[in-house]
Amino acid sequence: MDKKGPEKKARLLAALDKGMVMIHLDARRPGVLVPASLRNESHLRLNLSYRFDPPDLTVGEWGVRCTLSFSGSRFTVAVPWSALFAVTSQVTKESWAYPDDMPAELLQQSMVTTKAPMPEAVAEQPVPLAERPRAILREVVSQEEPREPPAALASVESEGPKDDPPPPKRGHLRLVK
């Protein structure tokens, strides 16, 4: 038995008692039996539940065996503990991962997507306030009644670029009932 097999078995059985469980496995590992179209999957996810009324669900010393449906066809799946690298409870949203059994490409992918602190020499320095771009705010004038912009707004507009397009003549949103 895999050295973490008893722990994986206990976690899986406890999660199955609560409801649907997703097992994460590397279908390329020795001993895994899945449909031919899934044999090269490094991260295959299978849902297990007592509510599926599985006739042969077995969680034993070797691993998990069960007949599941794939695209409407039934197939007997076999997953040794060494191929299973995570268990997720769909009911409690708890997950248990076993990084030692994860495929190398998944570990590399998780390292790339994880944000690690950057070294100080490479880290970006904050941009001083004077060098940050400024947003220019304008009052949108409706067609009904032309108004003069407030004095504070007029001073901000005078500092901005002169080639901005004029504000729209009427609102671009429309109420549809």
N, C-alpha and C positions, 0 to 999 in steps of 0.2 A: 504494500500500500504506500502511496505517496506520503511523505512525512507530514504534510499539512492536510492529508486526506480526512482524518478524524475531525479536524476543525471545520473544513469545508462541508463535510457531511452534516455536522451539527447545525451550522449556519443555514444550510439549504433546507433541512427538515424543519427548523424553527420558522423560517420564512414561509415555507409551504403551508404550515399550520395556520398562518394568518391570511393567506390568499395567493394571488398570482406572483410568480417569481420569474425574473429574467436571469438566465445564466449566460455568461460571456466566456467563449472558448476559442481556442486556436484549432481550427478544423484540420490543419496540416499535421498535427502531432500524431505519433503512432497510437493505434488503438481507437481512434475516433472513427465512428461510422455515421456518416450523414449522406444525403443525396449527392450524386456525382457533381451536380452543378455548384455545390457549396464546399467541395473538398479543398479548394485552394484559398479559402477565406482565413485571413489572419485574425479577424475579429467577428466571429459569428455569434449572434444573439438568438437564444431560443427561449420561448415562454413556456413555463411549466405551471400546472395548477391541478389540484385535486378536483376542481369544478369541471375540468375538461372530461372528467370521468375516464381517466386513462385505464385501459384494461391491464396494463403491464408496467406501470411506473415502479421502478426499482431504484432505491438509493441505497447502495451497499458499500462494502469494503473496497471494491474495485472502482466504482464511480456511479454514473447515472445511466439507466437504460429506460427507454420509453418509446411508444409508438406515437408519432406526431403527424400532423397533416401539413404537407408542403404543396401549395397550389392545387389543393383538392385531392391530392394523392397521399395515402398513408405510407409512412416509412418508419422503420424501427431504428431509432437513434441510440448510439452508445458513446458516452463521454467519460474517459478515465479522469480521475482527479488531477492528474498531471497536466491535462489540457484545459481544465477550467481555471480561469484566472480572476473571475469576479462574479459576485452574486448580488442581485438587486431586488429588493422587495417592492413590488408595485403598490402595495397597500401602505406600508409605513415609510416608503421612499428612502429606506436605509440601503446602503451599499457596503459591501465588503470586498476589498481588492487584495490580490496576492501578487505583488509586483515581481516576485521571483519567477512566477510562471507566465508572465506577460510576454508576448512576442516582442522581439527587439525593436521592430519598426514602430510599435505603439509606444514603447518607452521613449524612443527618439522623438516621436511626434509630440509627446507630452512635454518633453524638455524644450522643444522649440516654441511651443505655444505658451509655456509658463514664463511669466515675466520675472526675471531675476534682476536684482539691483545692478545697475551699471557701475563700472569702476569710475572713480572721481575724475580721472583724466579724460574719459570719454563722455561723461554726463553733461547734458546741456546746462548752461548757465542761464538763470532767469533773465529775460529781456527787460531792461530798464523801462519805466513807465513812459519816459519821453520818446522812446523809439517804437512803442507799440502803435499799431494802426488805430485810428480813431474812427468811430462810426458817426455818420452824419444823420441826424434825426430831422425829419420834416413833418410838418402838419399836413394831413391830407384834407384838401378843401373840397367840399361838396358843390354840386352845381346850383343848389338852391340859393345859397347866400354867400357871396364872396367875402372873405375876411382877411384882414392883415395878419401876418404872422406875429406872434408875441416877440417882444424885444430880445429876449434871451435866445430864441430860436433863430432870429434874423442874424445875430452875431455869429452863431455857429455855422449857419449857411454861408456867410460871407467868407469863412475860413476854408470851406471845402472846395473841391474841384469845380470848375465852371462848365465842364462838358457833360454833366449829368442830365439825363432826359427829364423833361417836365413831368410832374405828377399826373396820374391818370385823371381824365375829366370826370369819370363816374366810377363808382365802385365796380370791381371785377367779379364780386361774388353776388349771387342771386338766390333769393329764397324760392324754393320749389315746394309746393304743397301737394 
